[in-house]
Amino acid sequence: MNEDDAEQIANLLMQMGYSQTDSPEEADVAMLVTCSVREKPEDKAKSMLGRLRDIKSERPGMIIGVCGCMAQREGEKLKRGRPYLDLVIGTANIWQIPDLIRQVQARRRFTSALDLPETSSDPLTTPTRIDREGDALKSFVPVMYGCNNFCAYCVVPYVRGRERSRPLDEIVLEIHDLARKGRREVTLLGQNVNSYGSTLDTKVDFADLLRAVSAVPGIERIRFTTSHPKDLSDRLIDAMRELQNVCEHIHLAVQSGDDEVLRRMNRKYTSAHYRERVAALRAAVPDIAITTDFLVGFPGETEEQFQNTIRLAEDIRFDAAFMFAYNVIPNTAAEKMDGQLTRSEKNERLGRLIEVQNRITCEINSSQIGNVYEVLVEGVSPKDKRRITGLTRQNKTVNFKGNPDMVGKMVKVRALEGHLYGFVGELVEVCEPVCA
Ligand code: SF4
């Protein structure tokens, strides 16, 4: 979601006549897109603000703004002790950036915009997308904003507001436009795409949306993120099985393998429900890759409860996982819970889970050596300039020897080595326009 916010902000600034630079030292406007999901990203954003302050001392006309979840959470408090800060912009106010910049330029005075929709029926304002050179392959498309789930550890419903879905027709029109401009892959974005449509007057759900997007000519790959296990319906699984251009990958955050921890997290499903949904997905789409999020060391988590998480990881054998130790986030329900674990207890458990999951990921990828995968070539490998890189439909990275002019093409690659990140492979064929 933050990547999409950053793209929307860049688009709005380019409509004002700015161009992008990779060097903060050259920037006339610097907008930080921030994250509050853990302490570390907030610390990083604050340290980046210090760096921008130093740059601004050499370039006094520079405009510095903070956007995203930390801006929404801290609001005008961010200005305290930061006289160089010009703008604080909430998650639902991005579209106002051009006006806010003009106000700062005219008055050289600190400005903020922090209105958050309080109900699901509040209007949505989606900035218009404009094209940048080099955006040839794929796009994020937000289909909904906000979240109504209030998981006990999460700040999202407080900083991104209540769940609001975009109308289906508007999304499909946008994707037709992207396809006409050469995009081959779209990722439908939302905090919980599985509940798409529940706030709309028309009766549509995420399966309907997938079917409508699948019918857009030219879109060869459809991905979506993120899915909530409690809302993963049979209708959606049927759509995933039937629609050829929906990729064989789902990110389905489990967080814990223990029912009591899941209850206190307010996740609204049990580990048995989760296991049953994974079985249904694998029965419908046999080559699906399933990835997840784990949160260990939630308040009150006992060693036995943590062992249930390890057991679930061993049983399900996820293709990959994002794994985190619980951090207190201010203003969430979990902040006030008893039984907070020490940092070293949490890190020790996290280390054990990482060891288990990384072994499983490597085992799965090694077991797939010899398979041939369709890969959309995205660029030169950042780690090895002699190789090019792309993603399989299962969302696994493949690096292989090839020609940079293959970037943007669909190719077939045989997996030769399995690694934690994916595969090293060899080119089998370039199959334009579409792999058979
Ligand atoms: S589903 Fe839970 S974890 Fe995900 S954004 Fe909503 S409240 Fe946060």
Boltz pocket constraint, residues with backbone or C-beta under 6 A from the ligand:
constraints:
  - pocket:
      binder: B
      contacts: [[A, 147], [A, 148], [A, 149], [A, 150], [A, 151], [A, 154], [A, 155], [A, 156], [A, 157], [A, 191], [A, 192], [A, 228]]
      max_distance: 6.0
